[in-house]
Amino acid sequence: MLRHLQIRDFAIIELVELELSAGLTVLTGETGAGKSILVDALELLSGARADADVVRAGAERADIAATLELSSGSDSLRGLLEEQSIECREELLLRRVVGRDGRSRAWLNGQSVPLQVLRDTAERLFDIHGQHEFQSLVRPTEQRALLDGFAHLQPLVQQVGGAHERWLTLLNRSVELESAADERSSRLDLVRYQLREIEALALTPGEFASLREEHARLANRGRLIEAVRAALASLYESEQDTAHALLSRALNALRSAASLDASLTALLSPLEEAEIRIKDTGHVLQQYLDSLEIDPQRADTIERRLAAIEELARKHRVAPDALQGRQAALAEELAQLQSAAADLGAVRTELATALAGYQELARALSARRATAARALARQISERMQDLGMAGGRFVIDVRPAQGAEPAAHGLDRVEFRVSTNPGQPPRALAKVASGGELSRLALAVQVSCATEADAAAERCLIFDEVDAGIGGAVAEIVGRELRTLAARAQVLCVTHLPQVAAQGHQHLRVVKVTDGAHTRTAVTPLIAGSRVEELARMLGGVQITARARAHALEMLNQAETVSSSRS
């Protein structure tokens, strides 16, 4: 709900601040006073195009701001704001500034945002019907949404959307698999060949590291033999005293002494262990020495094996010790390629099932839309007779969209068409209806589509000169319809007719003030006697008579009486 509107230096408005309430707010005033400028300001705040001409003469910039109270049913709007990281609880501040150079900036709750974000936000807040280009009623998407809302089809529309998302996911997967299948044959041959190469090498885990260690050992075979023989000589085979011989003499001497002094017995065990270790080490060294001397050609064999491994690793552009990992990866890819055809067949089956499910839901949605279209068109046609379009006929076409490709909203193209005169075939709204007629048609549509569930809707409905070209009883009916609609949503209406103005819950008078050098627009809230005076002016012109005042008071009382009887 629009709570506060501030307009500064816009067109001929120097400064206007409005506090707005729920229900129907009417704006009246002399022709040229600037009533429609207020609507223009809201259009600009909703993201309409702007240029330097909107800035008041002598000012640096035009500044428009609005504070809106959000309802508990504004989840989609809050979701949009969360995507932009904009905090919003109960109130939302929209602001648009247009500079003298024609450049503009936009803010939401004080945070600078792109104009498109402001436009997307405003679409959920304002619905403007009038003489200008901001007429949502002529948009096909809005027409479809109105029909779906009238028939309470949103749950089914969501099911169709979910079925469409599943079908689209499978379609994309199918396309990916088909594209892969085109290259699968050649890739399959290459992977098989590469895998056979690595498998033929029969590489065992850790083999490359083990071979490198053995190769390094054999490459230094001479030095190793010399060192091991020297060690063996020192332990056992030297002509001089060896470690084993010296240790044996020490043990024999200590055993003799231990027989004389038992305290020396504890020293025998470490020496005996050392003797055993020397023997074991000698045996191991002899075995190592034998291994170096058994196969002197082993180094050549190892070199050839290492060369084969390194060559294949270079070919596959991996490290030699990563060849087994490459083998596993190729085996996995081969399995995937071999199962690709089966996967594609399975996905195609799922895709066909998903499409059938989507089409079943979409056909059900189309049937319910067609039924609802007839009922809604009948109601709107009936209201047209009372709104100054006698003999007019409203038609809602529900037919397959061009190409009939699956879409999230279903297979239908919904189009509102109208014949405003008897004998004329119905045509698209934008091609037939004048500005005033379009506003009245919008009123008829909004009232027909309104339900108790719409009470939480966050949109503010704005009608600019909805009464153009009508008068008398028709004007009174228009006013009553606006008041009826205002019971479910906030409504702002620019009007020239007292029959419409009398139905307002809030009345604002727009006047043009001039001091001879400058002209500006002012807006004044009217209550009680001042409202009677304004209605009397609208009834009687320049000379306001007692009869005009009495008539004005009667109109206000009658509006309240009729409203009370309806509620």
N, C-alpha and C positions, 0 to 999 in steps of 0.2 A: 504494500500500500504506500502511495506517495504521501509523505508527511510534510515535507518542506521543500520549497522551490525558490531558488535565488537566481535572478537574472540581472547581470550588470553589463551595461554598455553594449547591448545587443540591438541592432537596428535603431529604432527611436526610443528604446527603453534605456533610461539612465540607471535606475535601480528599482527592482521589484522583488519583494519577498512575500511569499504566500505560505500560510499554514493551512494545510488541507486535511480534510477528515474523510471518514468512510461515507459510502452512499453516493448520491448524485450531486456533483458540483456543476453549476451552470455559470457561464461567463457571458455577460451581456454588455452592450455599449453601442454608441453610434457607429455607423459605417466609417471605417478608416481609423477608428480609435486604437486599433492594435490587438484586437482579440485573437486573430489568427497568428499574430506574431508570437504569442505564447505557445501555440502549437508548433510553430516553426522552431522555437527554442527547444522544445522537447524532442523534436526530430533531430536537431543538431546534437543534443545530448545522447541520442540513441545511435549516433554514428553516421548521420547523413553527411554528405559532402559539404565542405565549407570553403569560403574564400574571404578575401579582405572586405567584401561588400557588407558582411554581416556586422562588422565593427561600427559602433556608433561614431558619427562624425566628431572628430576632435579627441577621441579616446585611443588608447594604445592597444587595447585588446578587449574582446568580448569574453565574459566569464559566466558560465552557467553551471549551477550545482544543484543536486537534488538528494534529499535524504529519504530512503525508503525503508519501511518496516517489513521485514521478511516473515512470512508465515511458516508454520511448522511443516507445510507441504512443499517447501522450496528445496527439496533434496537435489534435484538436477542442477539448480543454480549454485547451490553450495558446492557440489562436485566440481563444477566449472571453475569456481573461485579457488578451490583447493589445488587444482592443477596449476594455477598461477601463484600458489603460495600466498594467497590473500586471506587473512583472518577475517571471518565474518560470523557474527552470532545472530543478533536480533535486528541490527540496522546495517544498511549499506549506503555509502556516500559515493555518488557518481559526479564527476566533474569534467568539464570540457572547456578549454581555453583556445580561442582563435586570435592570433596576433594580427597586427596591422599589415604584416607581410603575407598574410594568408595561411601561414603555418599554424597547425593546431597540435595540442597535446591533450592526453586523457589520463584520468586517475580513477582508481577504485579504492575506496577507503584510504586515501592518501598515497597509494602506491601507483607510480607511473606504469601505464600499460599500453600496448599497441592499440591502435584504433579498432582493429578487428576484434580484440577481446572485449572492448567496450561495446561494440556492436552486438556481439554474441550475448553479452550479459543483458543489454537493453531489450533484445528480442524476447527475453523471458520475463521482462518487467512491464513493457509498454506495448500496447496494440493500438495503433493510430489509424483512424479511418477519416478520410477527408478529401480535400481538393487537390492534394499533392501526391507525390510519387510513393509516399510511405503507406501503401495500402496492402496490408498483409492478406486481405481477402482474395486478391487476384493471384496469389502464389499457389501453385499446385500442391506443394508440401503442406501448406497451411490448410488448404481445402480438405486434403486427406486426413489431417489431424483432427479437424473439426468433425468430420463424419465419424471417425473412429471414437472420438470422445462422446458424441451424441449416442452412439450405439454401445458404449462401454466395451469396446473391443480391445482395449490396451493389453489385457492378459493374453489374448490370442495373438496379437501383434508381436508380443515378446516371445511367444512360442515360435512363431514364424521366423523371427530374428535369430533365435537360437538354432533352429534347424538350418537356416541359411549359413550361419557361421560354421557349423559342422560340415556342411556340403562344401563350403569354400576351402576349408582346411584340407579336406580329402582331395579336392580338385587340385590344389597347389602341390600336394604330395604326389598325385598321379602325374602331373606335368614334370615334376622333378625326376621321377622314376623313368618316364618315357624319354626324357632328355638323356638320362644316364644310359638307357638301353641302346641308344644310337651309337654310343662309344663303347658299349660293353664288349662286343665281339673282339675288337682289336686289343682292348685292354686285357681281356681274358687271356689271349694268346701270350701277351708279354708277361703277365704275372705268372702264368704256368711255366714259361721258359726260365724266368728268373728264379722261381722256386726250385725247379729241377736242378739248376746250377748249384745252388747252395746245398740242397739235399745230397747231391752227388759228392760233395766235399766231405760229408759225414762228420762234421765237426762235433766234438763232444764238449760238454760243459767244462770250462777252465782249461781246455787243451792249449789254446794259444799262449796263455801266460806260462803254463808248464813247459811248453816247447822253448819259449824264449829263455827261461831259466836254464834248461838243459843245454841249449845252444851256447849260452854264455859260459857254462861250465866246460863244455868240450872245446870251446875256442881257446881256453886257457889250460888245456890238458897237460902240457909239458911242465908248466909251473906248478900245477896242482900235484902231479906225480912226484916232483922233486920235494915239495914241501911235506907231503904225506910220508915219503920215505925217510926224510930227515926226522920227522916226529917219531916214526917207528924205531929208527936207530937209537934215538935218545931214550925211548921207553924200553926196548928189548934188545936190539940187534947191534949196538955199538960194541967195538972191541974194548973200549974203555968201560968204566962203570956206567951201567944204565940206571934209569930211575927205578926199575923193578928190582935190580940186583941190590942197590943201595937200601931200598925199602925192606927187602928180605933180610939183609944183615941187621938192620935196625930192629926188626921184629925179633930175631933170634936173640940179640943181646938183651932186649927188654924182657923177654920171657925168662931168661936166666935170672935177671935181677928181680923179677916179680916173685920168683920162688923164694927169695930171701926177704922181700918186703912186699906184702900184699897190697899196699897202697898204690903200687905201680901198675897193678892189674887193670885199672880203669883206663889207662893210656893205651892198652893193647887194641881195644875195639876200633878207635878211629884209624889206627894204622892198618889194621886188617881190612877195613872198608876201603881205604885208599888203595891197598894192594889189589882188591877186587876190581875197583874202578879202572885202575891202570890196565889190568888184563882185558876188561871189557872194551875199553877204548882202543886197545891194540887190535882186538879182533875186528872192530868196526872199521878202523883205518885200513886194515888188510883187505876187508871186503870192498871198501871204496876204491882202493887201489886196483883190485882185481877188475872192478866194473869199468874203470878207465882203460884197462888194457885188453878187455874181452873183445870189443867191437870198435876198432879205430875208424870205420867208415860211417859210424852212427851220425857224426857231424854233418856229412853230406846229405844224409836222408832227412835230417831235421831242417837243414837249410832249404831243401826243395819243398818241404811241407809248409814252412813259414812263408816262402815266396808265393806259393799257391793261395794261401789264406790272404795275404796282403794284397795280391792282385785282384782277387774277387771283392775284397773290401773296397778297394779304389773304384772298381766298376760300379758298385752299389752306393758309393759315396758315404760310407760309414766307417767307423773305426773297426779294426780287425776283431776286437773283443765284443763288438756290437752286431756281428754277423748273425748270431743266433736270434737276437731280437728282431733283426730284419726278416729272418726266416719266419718267425711267428707272425709278424705283421703281414707278410705276403700271403701266408696261409689263411689268415683271417679275411683279407681282401678277396682272396679267391673264393672263399665260402660265401661272402656277400654277393659277389658277382654271379656265382652259380645260382644263388637263391633269388636274384633280382627279378627274374622273370616270374617266379612264383609270387614274390611280394607285389609286383605290379598287378598280377591277376587278382590278388586278394584286395588290393586297394581299389581296383576298378569295380569289384563286386560291392565293396562298402560304399563306394561313390554312388553307384546305381541305387543302392538301398537308401542312402541319405537323400538323394534327389527325389526318390519316390515319396519319402516321408515329408520332405519339404513341400512337394507339390500337393500332397493330400491336405496339409495344413493351409497352404496358400489358397487352394480351391475353397476350403471351408470359410476362410476369411473373405474371399471374393463373394461368396454366396451371401454371407451376413452383411457385407457392405452393400450389396445390391438391394437387399431387403430394406436396410436402414436408409439407403439413399432415397427410395420411394417415399418412405414415411417422412423424412426430413424435408424433402422437396415439397411435399404436400403441405406441411406446416408453414414453410416459408412462403409458399404461394398464397396461403390463406392470409398471412400477415401482410403481404404486399398489397392486398386489396384495401386494407385499413390504413396503409402508410402512403397513400397518394399514388399508387400504381395500379389502379383498377384495370382489370383485364390482363394484368401481367401474369407471367407463368415462370416458375423456377424449376430447373431441371438439373439433376445430378447424374452425370454419366460415370459409370464404373465399367471400364473396359481394359483388356490386357494392354500393358505398356508396349511401346514400340520395341520389337525384338523379343519381347516376353522373356527376357533373361531373368533368372532368379535374383531377387533383391531382398534386402533385409526387411523391407516394409510389405513385401508380397509381390504379386504379379500385376497389380492394378495401377491404372492411371485414373485418378479421380479428377473430374473437371466440373466446376459449377458453371452453368449456362442459364441465361435469362432472356425472356422476351418481355419488354416493358409495355408493349402495345399489342392489342388483339390482332391476330392474323399474321404477326411476324414470327418467323422461326427463331427458336432460342439460339443465342450466340454467346461466345465467351464474355465474361463480365467486363473485362478491360476494353472490349470492342464495342460494347453496347451502352453501358451505364455511364451517365454523367457523374460529376463529382457528388452532387446531392443525392442522386439515386443510389450511387454506390454506398454512400454513408448509410442511407436508410436500409439498403439490402444488408449491409454489415450488421445493422441493428437487429433486423429480422433474424439473421443467421445466429447472432450471439444469443438473443433471447430464446430462440428455438433450441439451441444447443446447451443452454444453461441448465444445470441440475443442482440438486442439493450438494452433491460432491464437489461442485465448483466453488463452494464457499471458501475453501482454503487456497484457491488459485491466487498466485502472486501478481498477476497482470493487472495493470491499470488500463482501462479502456478509454480511449479518447476519440470523441466524435467532433469533427469540425464542420459546422453548418450542415448538420444532418437534416435541417428543416428547409433547405433551399428549395424554392419552387412550390411550397405547400402552404396551407393556412387553414383556419377554421377548425372543423372537427378532426381533420387528419392531423393537424399540428398537435391537438390535445392527445390523440392516440399515440403519436410519436413520443410525447412527453411521458405518458403513462408507461410505455414500453421501456423507456430509459430508466424510469424509476423502478420498474420491476427488475430490470437487469442489475440495477444498483443494489438490490437486496442481496446479491450474490458476489458482486465485485465492485471495486471502486470505479466510478464513471465520471469523466470530465466531458462537458459538452459546451461548445461555442454555439450560441443561438441568437436569432433575431426575433423570435416569436415569444410573446408572453405566455402562450399556452404551454410551451416547453419549459420556459424559465420558472413558471409557477410550481413545477413538479420537483424542483431541486431541493435537496436537503441543505445545501450551502450555496449562497448566491454571491458572486463576485462581479463588481461593475468595473469595466475598463474604460478609462477616459483619456483623451488627448489634451495635454496642458501646454500652452505656449505663452511666452512672455514677449513675443514679437521678434525675438532674435533666435530663440531655441525652442524646439518642440520635444516633448517627452511624453511617455505613456505612464499612467498611474493606475493601480488596481486597488479597489476599496471593497472590503467585505460589507455586505448589506444585511441588516437585521431589522425585524419588526417594521417600523414606519418607513425607514429608508428603502426597504425592499418593496413596500407598497408603492412608494413614489416612482421607483424604477419601472415596475410593471405598468403603472399608470402612464408613464412616459411612452413605453412601448405600445400601449393601447391607443393613446390619444395624441401623440406627437408633441409639438412644442407647447401648446396650450393644454395644461393638465387640469381637467375639470373634476368636480366632486363626484360626478357619475363615473369617471374613469377610475378614480381612487376606490370607489365602492366596488366597481367591477373587479379591480385588481385584488382587493381584499377577499371578495367572494371566490376568485380563482384559487387563492392560497388556501382558504378554508376548505374548498371542495377537494383540492389535491390531498390535503391531510385526511379528509373524511374517506375518500375513495381508497387511499393507501391503508387506512386503519381497517376498513371493511375487507380488503384483500388479505391482510395479514391475520 
